[in-house]
């Protein structure tokens, strides 16, 4: 429940269970952050849906662009990822440390879309 309170969700339906509630709260925060993030040419941010999960054992955030965005391997995308990721980390740390943030696109890593840009060990 501490994470729920920290995210400002106490008293909401999301506060009922700390596991899913934390993911629901982080997802809501990521959606709000996306709307204020630097725009990517051709991206309609109102159609993009994110899903965020936090894995405490790995201290890892996974942010999935579930729908509404096909990735580009460019600086604009990296800027947007950093914007959303920093917003999430700011809310979590220091109570919930974050060692890594993984970004997925429809459940797949960026290397799935751009294999030529990644060494074989990173695909």
C-alpha positions in Angstrom: 0.0 0.0 0.0 3.0 2.4 0.5 3.6 2.6 -3.2 -0.1 3.3 -3.8 0.0 6.2 -1.3 3.2 7.5 -2.8 1.6 7.6 -6.3 -1.4 9.5 -4.9 -3.9 6.7 -5.5 -5.0 6.1 -1.9 -8.7 5.8 -1.7 -9.0 5.0 -5.4 -10.1 1.7 -6.9 -6.5 1.1 -7.7 -5.6 1.1 -4.0 -7.3 -2.2 -3.4 -4.3 -4.4 -3.9 -0.7 -3.2 -3.8 0.7 -5.5 -6.6 -1.7 -4.7 -9.4 -2.4 -1.2 -8.0 1.2 -0.2 -8.2 1.3 -1.3 -11.9 -2.0 0.5 -12.5 -0.7 3.6 -10.8 2.5 3.5 -12.7 0.6 3.0 -16.0 -1.6 6.0 -15.3 1.5 8.1 -14.4 3.2 7.0 -17.6 0.2 8.0 -19.7 0.1 11.4 -18.2 3.8 11.8 -18.7 3.5 10.7 -22.3 1.1 13.6 -23.0 3.6 16.1 -21.8 6.6 14.4 -23.4 8.4 15.8 -26.5 6.3 15.0 -29.6 7.5 12.4 -32.2 6.7 13.4 -35.7 3.7 11.5 -37.0 2.8 10.1 -33.5 -0.8 10.8 -32.2 -0.1 10.6 -28.5 -3.8 10.4 -27.7 -3.9 7.0 -29.4 -0.8 5.5 -27.7 -1.5 3.1 -24.8 1.2 2.3 -22.3 1.4 -0.5 -19.8 3.9 -0.4 -17.0 5.0 -3.1 -14.6 7.5 -2.9 -11.8 9.4 -6.1 -10.8 10.8 -5.5 -7.3 13.1 -8.6 -7.4 14.9 -7.2 -10.4 14.3 -3.6 -9.6 13.1 -3.2 -13.1 10.4 -1.1 -14.8 8.9 -2.4 -18.0 7.1 0.1 -20.1 5.2 -1.3 -23.1 3.9 0.9 -25.9 1.0 -1.6 -26.1 -0.8 0.1 -29.0 -0.9 3.2 -31.1 2.8 3.5 -31.9 5.2 1.7 -34.1 8.8 2.5 -33.0 11.4 4.4 -34.9 15.0 4.0 -34.0 15.8 7.7 -33.6 16.6 10.4 -31.1 13.0 11.6 -30.8 12.0 8.2 -29.6 14.9 8.1 -27.1 13.9 11.5 -25.8 10.4 10.4 -25.2 11.5 7.2 -23.5 13.8 9.2 -21.2 11.0 11.6 -20.4 8.5 8.8 -19.4 11.2 6.8 -17.7 12.4 9.7 -15.6 8.9 10.5 -14.5 8.4 7.0 -13.3 11.8 6.8 -11.5 11.1 10.1 -9.8 7.9 8.7 -8.3 9.5 5.4 -7.2 12.9 6.2 -5.8 14.2 6.0 -3.2 11.4 3.8 -1.7 11.5 1.5 -4.7 14.9 1.4 -6.4 15.0 1.2 -10.2 18.1 -0.4 -11.8 16.8 -0.7 -15.3 13.9 0.4 -17.5 12.9 -1.8 -20.4 10.8 -0.4 -23.2 8.7 -2.7 -25.4 6.5 -2.1 -28.4 3.5 -4.4 -28.6 5.4 -6.7 -26.2 8.6 -6.9 -28.3 11.9 -5.2 -27.8 13.2 -2.6 -30.2 15.7 -5.1 -31.6 12.7 -7.0 -33.0 11.9 -4.1 -35.3 15.5 -3.0 -36.0 17.7 -6.2 -35.8 20.4 -4.6 -37.9 21.0 -2.0 -35.2 21.7 -4.5 -32.4 24.5 -7.0 -31.9 23.3 -10.6 -31.9 23.7 -10.8 -28.1 21.2 -7.9 -27.6 18.4 -9.2 -29.9 
